Amino acid sequence: MAFARACSVALVGVEGVVVEVQADLEPGVAAFTLVGLPDKSLVESRDRVRAAVVNSGAEWPQKKLTVGLSPASVPKGGSGFDLAVACAVLGAAERIDPASVADVVMIGELGLDGRVRPVRGVLPAVLAAAEAGYRHVVVPEQTAGEAALVPGVSVLGVRSLRQLIAVLADEPVPDEPAEDRGRPDPMRAGLVLPGAGVGSGLVQTAGGPLSDLADVAGQRRARTALEVAAAGGHHLLLSGPPGAGKTMLAERLTGILPPLTRQESLEVTAVHSVAGILPPGEPLVTGAPYCAPHHSATMQSLIGGGNGLPRPGAVSLAHRGILFLDEAPEFSGRALDALRQPLESGHVVVARAAGVVRLPARFLMVLAANPCPCGRHTLTGAGCDCPPSAVRRYQARLSGPLLDRVDLRVEVEPVGRADLMGAGGRGETSAEVAARVRGARARTAERLAGTPWTTNSEVPGHELRTRLTAAPGALMAAERDMERGLLTARGLDRVLRVAWTVADLRAADRPDASDIAVALELRTGIDRGVPLEAGAR
């Protein structure tokens, strides 16, 4: 009997489990049995591995072959186990030394010609291997940069199985032609990728086409709300007629957000790696992602789902970035209400028959909505052709519990001729606003040092009412609104969070009555007699 083992990683959501790939050869009729809860794509690896080994110049063992994947209780799928299966079989056949592959984690798909193809989820897989104590990883050459982001791990990128056999057998490494860059990547086929044009795809990054807040004509109130949202991570609703600039404002929010920290970049990169949407040649996502799904998106595409183990949805692809829902009332009610849990917790738990997956989903949500189906509804009703019942039904599509979780609600007014023609002067640039946002974030981080929170939007209400209190007498207006039923208990907590952000933007030690008034006006839309620009700075 001959035996060898190698290691690979099974992904459950964005978390990995190290799997030991064991190969056993026994005398008998030639057969290849794969056990250990594999899915269909993994079962098909038997034919891929056999052809790859033969076409790489190695001899396929003509014996009874059993390959086991341990632990057997963990569901396993995908083609990323091909490389580990091939090396375990070659070790059992003594083509290579079994000891040379025993503690090496191998991730990669094999083509029939022996070429090693990239797979999704390399970064979370290598992170799981490092946490399990493994220090040597073999990956496809195209994903070596992604794997090298994990410290303390030695990464070997290979182009073919033939090269890997030569390295393990201490033989001269043959030269292999590089992958044809003109050939479409099957991992990314059918997906709209970052940088495909603002508003045109599911996911974009801050490194896409340049856009500046100075391009926005007028809209001082909305610009202030955008600045507060970026500084504190507060959710935002932009309501107004078509053509007022709601989408334009949302697309420029990434330009004023601070760059991701190293830990945040790894979190975002792991999710995008599992989804297979990392830009080629850019293994690390450093800018806040921008995700804008179409209003016809299903609940599964927003939250996560799919056959077998769930895959990340839009809320996870927008992790540490922006989820923009344009024409929000046109989304299905079930899809919108499913956002309520990740908005509170910062993650989403998806249960399927194949297992339960926990996916990160801490994002800044921006909703854009028209006031009615025709878009021309005003308080006076002038110019609107919709009957009152249609207006009520349209506005009721955004449920009260969902809107209660939105900190900032701003009416975007139609742009006047003076603003549009530039008579009022250009607004501030994204760089100027981003500098204030970074300063506010720095003050927030200093105040929240030693706590599990990083932005004001994450601080629990109990902390805001006991430890991080506002100035004496500052809450009188908010308390009156609670008595009138304009604010819920959750709404009061969110007003306090926004007030802290407003205070941070003007470099104050704690919120005063004017900061509370600004927060209340941004939430309720009722004029409080405080200039928003002055209060926010």
PyMOL commands that set and color helices and strands:
alter all, ss='L'
color gray80, all
select helices_A, chain A and resi 40-43+45-55+82-92+98-100+122-131+141-147+161-168+213-215+220-232+246-251+254-256+262-275+299-303+314-317+328-330+333-337+340-345+388-395+400-403+417-420+430-447+456-458+461-466+476-483+489-505+513-524+532-536
alter helices_A, ss='H'
color red, helices_A
select strands_A, chain A and resi 2-12+15-26+31-35+64-70+105-106+109-110+116-117+136-140+154-158+203-204+236-239+290-291+304-305+311-312+322-325+347-352+355-360+364-369+408-411
alter strands_A, ss='S'
color yellow, strands_A
deselect
rebuild
show_as cartoon
